[in-house]
Amino acid sequence: MSDISELLERYRRGAEVLAVALTGVFGEEEDFTTAPGKWSIRQLMAHLADADLVGAHRFRQLIAEDNPTIVAFDQDKWTANLDYSRRKVKQSLETFRRLRAENYELLKELPESAYRRTGNHTERGIITLGQMLEGYAGHAESHARQLQQIREAYKQAKVKK
C-alpha cells in the first residue's frame, strides 16, 4: 500500500473514528467544557463539519487550479459567529460524514502525481495536495482524542458532584 493509499484510508476512517468517540454522548455532556474558553463536544463537532466544508473547497482548488491561494480561516470567529454552541452534534457528524465520503470518492481516483500539486496557503506557505490530505486525516484523529479527553473529564466531574 502506498503512502497516499494509507493517507486516503486514514482520511476515509475519520468519520468512523469520530462516531465511535461520540457513542453515548447526550444531554449536558454535549456542552461540558474542561475550562473557560475551551470548546465543548457540540462546538468541536460543528468545527469539524465546517473545517471539512472548507477542506472540500481546498481540495478542489488544488486539483483544478494552478497554484491557487488557499485562504486561512479564523476558527474562533467561526465558533462565535456561526453559533457553534447551538449546533446539533448528530447533524454535525452527519455533515462531516457526507463531506468525507464525497471528498474520498474524488481523491481516491486521482493519480499519485496529483498529490504533488501545490497551492499557497496564506498562513503556512506552499502546500501540496498530499500535505493537505495528511492534515485533514490527522485533524479528525486529533479531535477524536480530544473528544475522549472531554468525555473523561465530564465523567470525573460527575463523580465529584
Secondary structure, 3 states (H helix, E strand, C coil): CCHHHHHHHHHHHHHHHHHHHHCCCCHHHHHCCCCCCCCCHHHHHHHHHHHHHHHHHHHHHHHHCCCCEECCCCHHHHHHHCCHHHCCHHHHHHHHHHHHHHHHHHHHCCCHHHHHCEEEECCCEEEEHHHHHHHHHHHHHHHHHHHHHHHHHHHHHHHHC
